[in-house]
């Protein structure tokens, strides 16, 4: 994969860095690219799907807040009978049934509804920013899982190769011991080093299985054969540029700022509880005496057996004393606003620290890659020289074993540095707000647009609207096969190849 470094002139110079050190081998298995993995995570990761559902629930707070300022219509029905009443007369009806319809329209709420709606709308914006942050976090986890698999595949291959070399060396050492050319100590040293290499191989295999299972957890499918990840775009030329971009675009910082803005509306909404409330209402009722009004009673009282009545009125509620509750609610809202203000500062601190740390890690990893590449080449030459010197008696078997171990260590450092560079670079892009679906050009189908649901529900009036029964979107992984440490379908980076890997020691050489 091509990384970039920055020159003093501020331009970006491509530097070829093979992150993960594995390239797809010639195999019948399909190759999975990083884009494929990110698309799968984007569409099926249950954590991301859950965050989207939470945002849809957050959208509903807007019509809920608006409902408090909308007309309310309710119906009433009642039926009653009076089997005994000491004050009743023979002409009084004993049964009554009524059906009514009442309409109430809020006229003035002191700003409570207006501020509640604005607070809800601002929290929708905060939720959208948080959802962007969740996308970036999932993509960062997915990229990390992807390159971790590549790294541990390479480390397993290196350890397999090292164990094979030590097996050949041990057999050669035993052969030379049999002819009296080496001592039992040389054989013991070779045996000990092989045992160590085999234990390192088992550890590397366990780490590879863990990396593959973590890949399945995040992305939802086994990794298969992974291709080299593409170059990271848009790495800034210096850390100051990265900071400015992050402060302007980081989704978590934007979410904190929106939450702070929403608490200001909460304060105004709390203050409205001390203001007058005005509403008007109209009601109509149909009543029926259910046959309990005799003709004599009708003639005496002038009552009809049924009828319709209509009322029209206005109501003013003027709070005078509420036991200190409104003031407490205002102070509480102000305290929450203060907390939200501090959260913005805390989040900003975290963003700055994340950007600076990721940028430093990225630059450091690039330098480690170059140093490790040099170390790998140097240790190859060193091993070649130690083998040659051993053939003339100036180096011992232990020198060869040490040279083998140093070569393995430098190769593992090289692989790890490549992984660290890619993860740090992507984390930097995420902190800058440039690691979301739109930035990554994912084309695995239409991108999820959380704004569509908000537009759909924000002005709903119906009391009977609902969505279809929720169904799981995130894929389960209980049917995926348990992973193994098999690396037969991967190939090592040419930088790590060892041309002398199986060359035996010359057992015909005599001691000088």
PEJOGI-V727365 format. One record per pair of residues at least 24 apart in sequence whose ideal C-beta (glycine too) atoms are under 8 Angstrom apart, sorted by the first residue. I is the first residue (numbers start at 1). J is the second residue. Records with the same first field share a line. If there is no record, write none. Layout:
I->J ; J
//
This chain:
1->228 ; 229 ; 230 ; 231 ; 232 ; 422
2->230 ; 231
3->231 ; 232 ; 235 ; 366 ; 421 ; 422 ; 425
4->231 ; 232 ; 235
5->366
6->235 ; 237 ; 238
10->237 ; 238
11->237
12->235 ; 237
14->231
15->366
17->366 ; 369 ; 418 ; 421
18->228 ; 418 ; 493 ; 495
19->147 ; 150 ; 228 ; 229 ; 418 ; 419 ; 421 ; 422
20->147 ; 149 ; 150 ; 151 ; 153 ; 154 ; 226 ; 228 ; 229 ; 415 ; 418 ; 419 ; 422
21->150 ; 151 ; 154 ; 414 ; 415 ; 418 ; 492 ; 493 ; 495 ; 496
22->150 ; 153 ; 154 ; 157 ; 226 ; 228 ; 490 ; 491 ; 492 ; 493
23->227 ; 228 ; 490 ; 491 ; 493
24->225 ; 226 ; 227 ; 489 ; 490 ; 491
25->225 ; 489 ; 490 ; 491
27->225 ; 489
29->224 ; 225 ; 489
30->224 ; 225
31->224 ; 225 ; 226 ; 227
32->223 ; 224 ; 225 ; 226 ; 227
33->226 ; 227
34->143 ; 146 ; 226 ; 227 ; 229 ; 230
35->230 ; 440 ; 442 ; 443 ; 444
36->444
37->142 ; 146 ; 215 ; 219 ; 223 ; 226
38->139 ; 142 ; 143 ; 440 ; 442
39->442 ; 443 ; 444 ; 445
40->219 ; 220 ; 221 ; 444
41->138 ; 139 ; 142 ; 218 ; 219 ; 220
42->135 ; 138 ; 139 ; 437 ; 442 ; 444 ; 448
43->444 ; 445
44->220 ; 473 ; 474 ; 475
45->138 ; 142 ; 218 ; 219 ; 220 ; 474
46->472 ; 473 ; 474 ; 475
47->134 ; 138 ; 474
48->134 ; 135 ; 138 ; 474
49->473 ; 474
50->474
51->130 ; 131 ; 134
52->131 ; 448 ; 450
53->470
54->127
55->127 ; 128 ; 130 ; 131 ; 450 ; 453
56->450 ; 453
58->123 ; 124 ; 127
59->124 ; 127 ; 453 ; 454 ; 457 ; 458
60->457
61->120 ; 123 ; 124
62->117 ; 120 ; 121 ; 124 ; 454 ; 457 ; 458
63->457 ; 458 ; 459 ; 460
64->120
65->113 ; 116 ; 117 ; 119 ; 120
66->113 ; 117 ; 458 ; 459
68->106 ; 109 ; 112 ; 113 ; 116
69->106 ; 109 ; 113 ; 114 ; 117
70->106 ; 461
71->103 ; 104 ; 105 ; 106
72->103 ; 104 ; 105
73->101 ; 102 ; 103 ; 104
74->101 ; 102
75->99 ; 100 ; 101 ; 102
76->100 ; 101 ; 102 ; 285
79->290
81->292
90->296 ; 297
91->294 ; 296 ; 297 ; 300 ; 301
92->297
93->289 ; 292 ; 293 ; 297 ; 303
94->292
95->289 ; 290 ; 291 ; 292
96->287 ; 288 ; 289 ; 290 ; 292
97->287 ; 288 ; 289 ; 290
98->285 ; 286 ; 287 ; 288
99->285 ; 286
100->283 ; 284 ; 285 ; 286
101->283 ; 284 ; 285
102->281 ; 282 ; 283 ; 284
103->281 ; 282 ; 283
104->279 ; 280 ; 281
105->279 ; 280 ; 281
106->277 ; 278 ; 279
107->278 ; 279 ; 280 ; 314
108->275 ; 276 ; 277 ; 278
109->272 ; 275 ; 277
110->271 ; 272 ; 273 ; 274 ; 275 ; 276 ; 277
111->268 ; 269 ; 271 ; 272 ; 275
112->269 ; 272 ; 273 ; 275
115->265 ; 266 ; 268 ; 269 ; 272
116->265 ; 269
118->262 ; 265
119->262 ; 263 ; 265 ; 266 ; 269
120->262
122->258 ; 259 ; 261 ; 262 ; 265
123->258 ; 259 ; 262
124->454
125->258
126->254 ; 255 ; 256 ; 257 ; 258 ; 259 ; 262
127->255 ; 450
128->450 ; 451
129->251 ; 252 ; 254 ; 255 ; 258
130->251 ; 252 ; 255
131->251 ; 450
132->251 ; 254 ; 433 ; 436
133->250 ; 251 ; 252 ; 255
135->435 ; 436 ; 437
136->251 ; 430 ; 433 ; 435 ; 436
137->430
138->218
139->426 ; 430 ; 435 ; 436 ; 440
140->423 ; 426 ; 427 ; 430 ; 435
141->218
142->218 ; 219
143->229 ; 422 ; 423 ; 426
144->423 ; 426
145->211 ; 214 ; 215 ; 217 ; 218 ; 219
146->215 ; 219 ; 223 ; 226 ; 229
147->229 ; 418 ; 419 ; 422 ; 423
148->211 ; 214 ; 215 ; 419
149->208 ; 211 ; 212 ; 215 ; 223 ; 226
150->226 ; 228 ; 229 ; 419
151->211 ; 415 ; 416 ; 418 ; 419
152->204 ; 207 ; 208 ; 211
153->208 ; 226 ; 487 ; 490
154->415 ; 490 ; 492 ; 493 ; 496
155->204 ; 207 ; 208 ; 412 ; 415
156->201 ; 204 ; 205 ; 208 ; 485 ; 487
157->487 ; 490 ; 492
158->204 ; 408 ; 411 ; 412 ; 415 ; 492 ; 496
159->197 ; 200 ; 201 ; 204 ; 408
160->201 ; 487
161->498 ; 501
162->197 ; 200 ; 201 ; 404 ; 408
163->194 ; 197 ; 198 ; 201
164->501 ; 502
165->404 ; 498 ; 501 ; 502
166->190 ; 193 ; 194 ; 197 ; 401 ; 404
167->194
168->502 ; 503 ; 504
169->194 ; 397 ; 400 ; 401 ; 404 ; 504 ; 505
170->194
171->504
172->504 ; 505 ; 507
173->397 ; 505
175->507
176->505 ; 507
179->507
181->507 ; 509 ; 510 ; 511
182->397
186->396 ; 397 ; 398
189->397 ; 398 ; 401
190->397 ; 401
193->401 ; 404 ; 405
204->485
205->485
206->485
208->483 ; 485 ; 487
209->483 ; 484 ; 485
212->483
213->483
216->477 ; 480 ; 483
217->477
220->474 ; 475 ; 477
221->475 ; 477 ; 480
222->480 ; 481 ; 483
225->489 ; 490
229->422
232->422 ; 425 ; 426 ; 429
233->429
234->429 ; 434
235->362 ; 425 ; 428 ; 429
236->359 ; 428 ; 432
239->355 ; 356 ; 359 ; 360
242->355 ; 356 ; 359 ; 428 ; 431 ; 432
243->352 ; 355 ; 356
245->432 ; 433 ; 434
246->351 ; 352 ; 354 ; 355 ; 431 ; 432 ; 433
247->348 ; 351 ; 352
248->433
249->432 ; 433 ; 434
250->351 ; 431 ; 432 ; 433
251->433 ; 436
252->347 ; 350 ; 351
253->344 ; 347 ; 348 ; 351
256->340 ; 343 ; 344 ; 346 ; 347 ; 348
257->344
259->340 ; 343
260->337 ; 340 ; 341 ; 343 ; 344
262->340
263->333 ; 336 ; 337 ; 339 ; 340
264->337
266->333 ; 336 ; 337
267->330 ; 333 ; 334 ; 337
269->333
270->326 ; 329 ; 330 ; 332 ; 333
271->326 ; 330
273->319 ; 322 ; 325 ; 326 ; 329
274->319 ; 322 ; 326
275->319
276->316 ; 317 ; 318 ; 319
277->316 ; 317
278->314 ; 315 ; 316 ; 317
279->314 ; 315
280->312 ; 313 ; 314 ; 315
281->311 ; 312 ; 313 ; 314 ; 315
282->310 ; 311 ; 312 ; 313
283->310 ; 311 ; 312
284->308 ; 309 ; 310 ; 311
285->309 ; 310
351->431
354->427 ; 431
355->428 ; 431 ; 432
358->424 ; 425 ; 427 ; 428 ; 431
359->424 ; 428
361->420 ; 424 ; 427
362->421 ; 424 ; 425 ; 428
365->417 ; 418 ; 420 ; 421 ; 424
366->421
368->413 ; 417 ; 420 ; 421
369->414 ; 417 ; 418 ; 421
372->410 ; 413 ; 414 ; 417
373->414 ; 495
375->410 ; 413 ; 414
376->407 ; 410 ; 411 ; 414 ; 495 ; 496
377->495
378->410
379->403 ; 406 ; 407 ; 410
380->407 ; 498 ; 500
382->406 ; 407
383->407 ; 500
384->500
387->500 ; 503 ; 505
390->505
391->505 ; 506 ; 509
392->509 ; 512
393->509 ; 511 ; 512
397->505
400->505
407->498
411->496
414->495 ; 496
415->496
//
